[in-house]
Amino acid sequence: MARSLTTLDQRSRTWVLLAAGACLLPLLLQLQPRLAIGIGAAGLAISVLTWRRPLPSLLRVLLVLAAVGGVLAVMGVNFGRDTGCAMLAAMLAIKPAETVGLRDARSLVGFALYAPFATFLLDQGPLSLLLGLLAVALALAALQRLAELESGDGQRPLPIWRRLMVVGRMLAIGLPLALAAFWLFPRMAAPLWGVPERAQARPGLSDSMSPGQWAEMLTDDTPAARVRFFGPVPREDQMYWRGPVMLHFDGRTWSQSGWQLHSSVPPVRPGRMRWDYELELEPTDRRHLVALDLPIDAPAGTILTSDYGLRVRKPLAELSRWRMQSAPPVAFEPQLNRNLQRIALELPPGLNPRTLALARQWRNDAGSNDQAIVQRALSWIRAEFAYTLAVPIAGRHAVDEFLFTEKAGYCEQFSSAFVVLMRAAGIPARVVGGYVGGHRNPIGDYWLLRRSDAHAWAEVWLPRRGWTRVDPTAAVAPERVFDTLADRVAADGGVMAQLTPIFEIGDWMRRGWNDFVLGFNASRQRQMLRPLGIDNIDPQQLLLVFTLVAILALLVTLWLVTREAREPDPVLRAWHRLGARYAKLGLGRGPHEPAGDWATRVLQARPQATALAALSARFAEWRYAASTGGSAVARSLVRDLRAHRPNREA
């Protein structure tokens, strides 16, 4: 059998499967949990079942079909980055089913290396980078083991620590070039190629709201945004982070209207207070931003819609930063457009008859006093309603069921029912989605918004004041609206309360990663070069600087590689350098000349060269005799060979 088809021994197969598993792990962590668990379990089972012999061809074909079907069943028949990455993970999991010889093993390791790089299409966090580097190191170690097997040295494998040291040296050699590319390669204004969007959106705020849609998000404590204030900081009960505003209601789902996106921005009279802040938004794959209620203007790259929502032109597929200013309004659109008034009063016919009847009764009682109707609704909610995430499935008359039967729910039910009740009473109203509150991290002095801080509230239009925020959920459970994860942990006490500082340190470190790595843009590049006296540098000049540094790094890398290739053994390297020093005196050692003969010849020319004779004897004993002392003897010999100089001989 050809050497390339040699069957893998257990040690080599272990290295290969370990490397493939390490490459697959960071990718699995970015997939849906049930899909990741299924792919991981399948890969482990296949690796065990094929430890001694491959699976039959027909069974391998069935595995491929099952993998493709499983991915499409979970992800849907949608092409996107996450679908492609899931397919890659599934194919990698079943690849060990046909791994038998050296060629198969190299193919598996090479294929597996795509996985950690594909991970960066879904996440660019420090954990993904750390796991990716570990995977690359294990892959190089596995390839080194396969090279030993192919060369016939498989029976004398390197110790694990020695193998990892060799791999670490290889990675360190490439580090200067990698750093040069990161720091100096010009940041492009647009990518050179397109990357498909995700087939499934990330969890987060949506521009629609249906019954039960927000329940999962309200229990998700992963970060959604981080905010750093410059100057005054609003109170927590003023921290309403405005997101999508939903006008249209079909009886079940609230959604945005085309009117909001295409009409002109109405006038707003802001108050005296100004809040200046920087918003760092986690990727959402959506087009709307959040801003403290209300933004004064639109930052560069965004559009301010007629409802004072902010939209971007491209989906927010990566971490982004936005410098903004906001102010609480004194009057927000005091003159209401008739078309907007009509839309803000629309209700689907034939639904929620009890709510409509109650609203008509309240209107008869209050006359033209809209404020009285708003206060009456809040008083009713405050007196008889409760907050809970455990709500039943909504029926056809969802608002009637909530107001007159259940009387318990969370912000989704409260805001929707309140707006329907106001519209039925003749008061223009709409639902606003966003975040509320936040947790101040004392380490770094910034505010953290989690996805569990997502919230929905109402806006009603009142004469002379215009659109006015009304939060019916806060009327019944303010502690559930403005609390934070830290507040809930502290209230529960126990171990979680003690771990809060660890969570804060961890998020501060992640923010630092976002700032120094993911946020390293063209502006930061220019700032980095200013201490060198380079104030203004265009992309062409920066590319030239990068090319020069890259060439220098490549030359250093080439020198290190050829140096190691010439003589990897430190004793032989020191011995050859000693011969080169004597060659300058015309007494160099010939290629055919043994150490003892060379020392005798030098001693005849220079009788005082007794130290060389002693070193030659020690070298011959180390080289050809079974010397004792091991590495300690070698280190001592290297030290003495390096220290010896011909011109110092007595």
N, C-alpha and C positions, 0 to 999 in steps of 0.2 A: 504493500500500500504506500502511496506517495506520502511524503512527510506532511504536506499540507492537509492531508485527510486523516492524519493520526487521531485516533480516538482520545478524547480528553480523559485525563486521570481525575480522581476526585478532588485533589487540591486545586487543579486548574479550573475545573468546573465550579468549584466553590467561589473562587475569585471572580469568575465571569458573572455568575448569578448575583453575587454581592454587589458588583459594580452596576449591573443592570437595575437591581432593586433600588440602589442609591440614586440612580438617574431618574427613576420613575417616581420616587417619593415626593419631591417638590411639586411635580406636576399634579399628582393625585390630591395634594393639599389645596389646589385651586379649583378642583372640580366639585360638582354637587356631592354631598356626603354619601348618598346611597350609590351613586355611580362610582365614586372613588373606592368605596368598600367592596363593591362587586368586582371591579377591575383588579384591585389588590388581592382579594381572595382567589380570583381565577389565576392570576400569575403565580401565587404561592402554590396552589394545587397542581398546576401544570409543571412547575419546577420539580415538585416531589414525584409526580407520576412518571416523569421522563428522566429521572436521575440516571437510569442504567440504559434505557433504549428509547428511541423516539416513538412518537405516536404514529399510527398508520396514516397514510395520505388522506384517505376519506375522512377520518376523524378530524384531521387538521383543517380540511375544507369546511367541515361543519362548525368547527370552533370559530373560524373567520366569519362565517355567516351569522353565528350567534353573537359575536362581538359587535358586528355592524348593527344587527337588529337591536341589541341591548342599548347601544348608544343612541340610536334614533328614537327608541321608545322613550328614553328619558329626556333627550334634548329636543325631540321633534324633528321633522324634516326641514331643518333650517340650516343654511350654511353660515358659519361665522367662526371667529377665532376659537371660541370655547368648544364648538362642535369639532373643529379640526384637531384641537389639542386632545379632546376626549378620544377621538379615533386613533390618534398616535399612541396614547396610553394603552388603549385596548389591544392594538397590534403588537406593542412591545410586550404586553403581558403574556401573549400566546406565542411569542417568538421562541422561547426555550423549547417548545414542542418539537422543533426541527434542528436543535443545536446538538451536533454529534462530534464533529471534528474541529480542527484548528481553524479552518476557513469559516465554519459556522460560528465559532466563538468570536472571531474577529468581526464578523458581520453583526452579531448581536451587540457587541460593545460599541461599534461604530454607530449602529442604529439607535442605541440607547442614549448616546450623547446628544441626540436631537431633543430629548425630553427636557433637560434643564434649561436649554436655550428657549424652547417653546414656552416654558414657565414664565419667562419675562414678557411674553405677549399678554399674560393675564395679571401678573403682579410683579412689581419691581421693588419689593420690600427687602430689608436686610436678611430676614430668614430665608427667603428664596435664594438670595446670593450666597449665603453661607452653605445651604444645602447643595447648591449648584457647584460650588468649589469643592466640597467634599466628594460629590459625585464624580467630578472630573479627576480628582486625585485617585479615587478608587479605580476609575476606568484606566488611567495610565498604569497603575499598579497591575491591573489584570492583563493589559497588553504586554507589560514586562514579563509577567509569568508565562504568557503564551510564547514569547520570544525565547525564553529559557527552554521551554518544552520543545520548540522547533530546532534549537541548536544542539539538543542532546544533553543539556545541563539540568533537565527536569528532576533528576534524582538528587541534585545538590542545590535545592532552592535557597535563595537568600532568606535570612530571618526577616520577620515582618517589619521590625524597626528599621532594618537596613533598606528594605524595599521602599518604605515610606520616606526615608531620608533621600533616596535617589529621586523619588517623585517630587518631593519638596524642593530639591535643588533645580529640577526642571521647571517647576512653576516659578521659582524665584528668578531664573534666568529671563523668563518672559515678562516679568513684572515691570521693568523700566519702559518697555514698549507699550504695555497696557496703560500705564500712568500717563505717558506722553499722549496717547490717543484720547484719553479721558480729559486731560487738562487743556490740550492745545488744538485738537481737531476742531475746526470751525463748526459751531452750531448752525444747522441749516434752518432757514425760515420755514421751509416746508419739507416733508420727507421725500426721499428719492423714489420711494415706491409706496403703494397703498397697502394697507392692512385691513382685511375685512373687519367689520364691526362684530360685536358679540351677537350670537343668535338669541341669547336670553339675557335680559337686563340684570344689572346688579341690584341687590336690595337697596331701596331708598325711596325718596319722594317720587311720586308719579303725578302726571298732570290730570289724573282722574281718581275718583274715589268711589268704590263700591262696597256694599256690606261685607265685612270680614276681611277686606283687602289689607287693612293696616294692622291687624292683630299680630301677625308674625313680626312686623317691623318694631312694634312697641315693646317687644321682649328681646330685641337685638341690641346689645350694648357695644357693638363695634363702632369705632369713630366714624363720624360723618363729616366733620369740619373742625378746624381749630381757628381761634380768633385772637388776635393781639390788638389791644386798644392803645392808641396814642392820645393820652389826655384823659378826660372824664370817662368813667365807665358807668353805664346805666345799671339801675337796680335789676335784680333777677326778674321781678314781675314786669319790667319794661322790655325784657329781652324776647321780643317776638320776631323771629327770623322769617321774613316773608318769602314765600315760594310761589307755586302756581295758584292762581285765582280761578275758581270754577264757577261759571255762570249757568251752564246748561244742565238741566235735570230731566231725565227720562222716566222717573219713578223709581229707579234703582241706582243709577250711576250718575255722579256729578262729573262734569268734564268742562274743559275750556271751550270758549266760543270763538269763531272766526272774527267776530267783532273786536275782540280784545287785541288781536294781532295786527289788525289793519287800520284801526282808527287812530286818531291823533291823541297825543298825551294831554290830559286835562290839567288845568292849573291847580297847584297846591300851595297853600300858605304855611311854610314851616315855622315851627316855634324857635325860640332863642337857642335852645340847647342843640349842640352839634356833637356828633359822635364820629370820630375819625378812627378807622380800624383797618386791619388787613385780614382778609378771609382766606384761609387755606382749605380748599375743598377737595375731599377724596373723590376718586373717579366714580361717576354715576352712569356713564353712557347715555345721559340725557342732555337736554339743551337748556334747562332752566337753572339759574343761580338762586341762592337765597341771600337776602340782605336784611339788615336791621330795619324795622318798620319806621319810617319810609325812606328809601334811598333818595338822595337829593338829585343825583344825575347818574348816568350810565357810565361805567368804566370803559376804557378802550377795549374794543372787541365784543361789546355787548349791545343789546337793543333794549330800550325801556319801552314796555308796552303800555297801553292805555290804562291798565289797572295797576301800574307801577310794579309790575313784575320784571325781572331781568332774564333775557334769553341770550344765548350765544349762537354763533352761526354753525358750529360743528359740535357734535356730541362730546361731552366732557369725559374722554376715555383715559385721561391721565391726570395726575395731581396738578392742580392749578392754583394760582394765587391772584387775589384781586384786592386792590386798594380802593376803599369806598368811604363815603361820608353819608350819614343818615341824620334825620331829625324827626321828632314826633310832630305830626301835622296839627295846626290850629284849625284849618279848614281844608278838606280834601274833596275837590270837585263840588263846590257848593251849588253850581248850576248843573243839573243832570240832563244829559242829552235824552231826547224823547225815545229814540231807538233803544238806547241802553236801558232806559226806564222800563220799556216794554219787555225786553229780554229778562231784566232782573225781577219781573213780576210773573213770568211764565211758570205754569205748573201743568203737568200732564193731566188730561181729563180723566175722570172716573176713578181716581185713586184717593185714598185717605179721606173719606167723607167726614169722619168725626173731627179730624183736625180742621178741615175747612169750616165746619159748623161752629167750632169753638172760636176760631179766628173772627168769624162774622159777628159772633156775640160780643167779643172783646171790642171790636170796632164800634159797635153800637153803643157800648158802655163808655168808651173813651172819646168818641167823637173824632175830632181831627188831631188829637194829642198822640202822636206816634211814640213819643218818649214814654208815655204812661203804659202803652201796650208792651214795649220792650221791658220795662221794669216789672210789669205784672208777670210776664213769662219767666223772668229770672227769679222772682220770688217763688213762683210755683215750683220751678226746678230745684231751688235751694231747699224747699220744705219737704218735697216728696220723692226726690230722685236719689239714686245712689250710683257710685262709680264701680265698674267691674269690667274685666276683660272677657269673662265667661258669658257670652250672649248667645241666644239661640239663633238658628238660621232665619233670616228675615223672610216673611211671606210677601204677598202681593201688596198689601197695605202696610208697608214696613213702618211708616211714621205713626200711624194709628196704633200699631202694636207696641211701639216703643213708648209713646206718650200715655197710653191709657191702660196697658196691660203689664208690660215688663217694668217700665220705669227704672231701668238700670242699663248701663252701657258705658262706653268710653267716648272719646272725643269724636269719633266718626259718627256715632248715633246722635250725640248731643248737637253737633254743629248742623248736621243734615236736617234733623227734626226742627231745630230752631229756625233755620232759614225758610223751610216750608211753611212753618207757622206764621212767620213775618210776611211772607209773600201772600199767603191766604188772607192776611189782615190788610193788604194793600201797601205794605212797606217794602220798597226795593231792598233786596238782600242777596248775598252771595257767600260762598264758602271759600275760605283761604286756607291753604295747606302750607306747612313749613315746620320750623322747630321752635321750641320755647325753652327759656332758661339756659342752662349750661352748667358745667362744673369747672370751677377755677382750679387750675393746677398751680400750686405755689412754686413748684420747681419749673422755672421758666416764665412764670407770671403770664399765663395765657388761659383762654377759656376753651374747654373741650365740649363739642356738641356730639352726642352719640345718636345713633339711629333710633334708640328708644326715646329720645327727646322729640321725636316727630309729633306733630300736633295739628289739629284742624280747629279753626274757630270761624266765627261769622263776622260779616260786615253788613251793617244796615245803613241805608241812606236817610239822614235826618235833615230837615230844613235848616239852612244857615250853617250847619256843621259839615254837611256832605257825608261821605262814607265814614262810618264810626265803627271801631272794633268793639265787638261784644263776644266774650268768651263764656258760653253757657257751662262748659265743663269746669271752669274755674269757680263758677258759682256754687257747684255742688261738691267739688273736691279740689280745692286749691293746692292741697298738699301733694296731690298726684300730678298736678300740672307743672309746678315749679320745683319739685324735688329733683334730685340728681341721683345717679348711681351711688355716689358716696353717701348721700343722705340715707338711702335705703339700706346700705351696708351698715352704717353706723347705728341705725335703728335696730337692725337685727342683732348686732353685736357679734361676739364669737370670733372665729378665726378670720372670717372675711374682713372684719373691721381692722384687724391687725395687718392684713395684706394690702390695704388701700395705698400706703406709701409705695409699695412695690409696683402697683399698677401705675401710679403717677410717675415713678422713675422710668418704667417701661415706655409709657407714652411720650415722655419727654425725650427719651432716646430715639423713638421713632420720628418725632418731630425734627430732631437734629439730623437724622438720616434724610428726611424729606428736604431739609434746608440745604445741606452741604452736598448731597449727591443728586437727588432727583431735581432739585431746584437750581442746579449748576447750568445756567444758560449763557447766552452770548454776553449779556451785561456783566455777569459774574466773571466771565473770562477776561473782559477788558479791565475790570477792577483788580484781578489777580496780577496783571502785567504792569499796573501803575507803579508799584514800588521799584520796578526795573527802569523807570523813566519813560515807559511807553504809554502815553495817554490815549492816543487815538490810533487804532490799527484796524484796517479793513479786512474782510475775510480772505482776500488774496494774500495779503502780507502774513496773516495768521497761518494760512495754509503753508506758506514758505517756511515759517518758523517751525511748524509741526514737522515738515519734511526733513529739515536739518536735524532736529532733535531725534526724529525717528531713525534717520540714517546713523546717527551717533549711537543710539541704543542698539541698533542692529549690529553695528561693528563690535560693540562691547559683547553682545550676545554671541556673535561669531567667534570672537577671541576666546570667550569662556568655553564654548563648545569644542573648538579645535584644541584648546589647551587640555581639556579633559580627554579628548580623543587621542592626543599624542601620547599621553602617559597618565592613566588614572591613578596608578599606585604612587603614594607620596614618597616612599623610600626610593623607588627607581627614579622618580622625578628629581629628587635631591642628589642622587648619585650621578645622573646625567649632567646636572648643572655643575657639579664638582669637576667632572671631566672637561666641561666647557671652560672653566676658569683656568685649568692647567693648559688647555689648548692655546690660550693667549700667550703662553710662555714657550710654545713649540713642543710641549710635552703631553699633548692630548692622547686619550686612549683610542686605539684603533677599534673598528667595529668587530674584528675577529679576536681581539686581545682579551684574555681572561683578566680578572681583577688582580690576581696575584702577580702575573707576569707584568702587567702595567705598573704596579707599585715597585717591582724590582727594577724595571727600566728607569723609572723616575728617581729611585734611590741611587742608582749609579750616576745619574747626571747631577743630582742634588743630594749628597749624603745626609744632609740635615732633614730630609723629608721623612723622618720616622713616624710622624703623626699620620701621614698618608698610608704608610704600611699597616699601621694598627687599624685605621678605618677600613682599608681594603679587606683585612682579615675578618673584621666584624661583618662587613657586607657579604662576603662569601659564605660565612657561617649562617647569616640570616637567609641568604638566597637559596643555598643548596643543602644545608644541614637541618635536621629537626631540632631547632632551637627551642629553648624553654623561655617563658616570660611573656610570649604572645605579643599583644599590642603595646605593652609597656616597653619591650625591647625595641620594637619598631619606632615608637615615638622618640626614644632616646637616640637611636641611630639617626633618624631624620634631623633631630636637633644638632647633633655633632657634625653631620655632613654639611648642613647649611652654615654652620659657624666656621668651618675650616677655610682658611685663605692661604694660598701658596706663598705670598709675600710676607707672611708672619712666621714662617718656619725659621727656627734657630739654626 
